[in-house]
Amino acid sequence: MDSLNGTSMTNDTTEIAHDNTLEHPVLHFTPEGFMHGLHAFIALAMLLGLPGNILVVLVHRRITTPTATDWVVFYLALSR
């Protein structure tokens, strides 16, 4: 039996290949309410962050002589 994906490399049909997927061991000890709260926090951060980044880009377009710091903030807003 191939140890990477559990498939048989031979024509032996008596051996059953089982899918042994690895799971993160800490996931079993994490409360379900915490995971829901974490997902809600990430969703809220994305919902608040996207309009903020759009505002940074719009303000940067109006700057007549942007400094190096302005460019750094602009590119950080684009990368998120």
C-alpha positions, 0 to 999 in steps of 0.5 A: 500500500502506498503510504502517501495517499492510501492507494494500493500499488498492486492488483491485490483486491483483498486489501482495502484502501482507507483515506487517512486525512490529517486533521489539525489536533487543536481543532478538537479542543477549540470550542464551537462558539469560539470558532463562530466568534472568530469567523464573525470577527474576520467577516466584520474586519473585512466589511470595515476594511474594504471601504476604508481601503477604498477611501485611502485610494480615493484620497490618494488620487487627490494628493498633488505631490504625494510623499514616500509615506503616502505611497507606502500607505497607498500600496498597503491599501491596495495589497489588502 
